[in-house]
Amino acid sequence: MDRLNVALVGIGKIALDQHVPALLASGDWTLAATCSRHGAVEGVPAFTDFTRLLEDRPDISVVSLCLPPVPRFAYAEAALLAGRHVMLEKPPGATLAEVRELEALASARGLTLYTTWHSRMAHAVEPARAWLADKAVQEAHITWREDVRKWHPGQDWVFEPGGMGVFDPGINALSILTHILPQPVHLTEATLEFPANRQTPIAAQLRFSGQVTADFDWRQTGPQTWDIVVETDRGQLALRMGGNVLEIDGAPAGGANTIMGEYPALYARMAELVRAGQSEVDLAPMIHVADALTLGRRQITDPFEF
Ligand code: NAP
């Protein structure tokens, strides 16, 4: 099968940590160019102007956008208007409506749009979904507590409007939840803690229908926690390490304690979608975040500095 040429846009933390290694190791893809104002990848043609890239490189059929959510729409729209397939980092946009607009544009032009959710590719997520498929869920609890200084060092955009604050990691948990639960749930109550000097929450406690709760906190130092525990009529399922490790009734039941499979799986899926002429657009995790920001009770907490 012919390799697909991809341009990677926004060469920052996630591009360098995950996208570049996944692309370089893949037989499906050639990393044909980058576009970034400051970043670059050694040995790969580097552009700083996206319009110029689209004009100069008609051989590049796919654009993968690793920018923060707020600037992403303009790049995605330009790429689709220029006839390129588009892959979006999570969360897929700054608003729900802009992603719907991109979906319509891609569909009208016969192009692929893929709203990726990397945590859904974690090793134990599909086994968890399969195990839950024929069970009655009685309650579920998410604990997603990490240290923002460790995972987003100096990234002030996460605390700017559209940066989503603690929902930037929390939406990963919600992407798993919306994928594994046999029945959908909806948000009924939320408390959001905003640092006095910031625009987005640093912690959130959520309550959903179906006895589902979530505890997101970006102030956890020491051991980090990314757990989802589901009680069912026939036992307890626990997903740990961000969906990579599975336990049933407290005993190991599969998965692998590494996040390194997620991005290779995303690019394999994108190659499949492009070759099949299909799109995959799922906004379910982002709808819960929007609902929390709509319904949430606001509390002001200590100012935050990196
Ligand atoms: P980042 O390093 O802060 O940003 C990525 C790059 O985007 C920056 O290096 C910058 O490159 C470019 N950029 C930033 N603001 C821009 C703007 N206003 N206009 C144009 N370009 C801009 O962020 P990241 O951590 O990689 O996160 C990017 C996306 O990946 C987010 O949606 C995040 O949720 C997701 N993600 C992050 C992680 C993680 O561990 N950090 C994990 C999974 C997913 P130039 O200055 O060179 O243009």
Residues whose N, C-alpha, C, O or C-beta is under 5 A from the ligand:
A	BS01	NAP	G10 I11 G12 K13 I14 A15 S36 R37 H38 G39 C66 L67 P68 P69 P71 E89 K90 P91 W151 Q155 D168
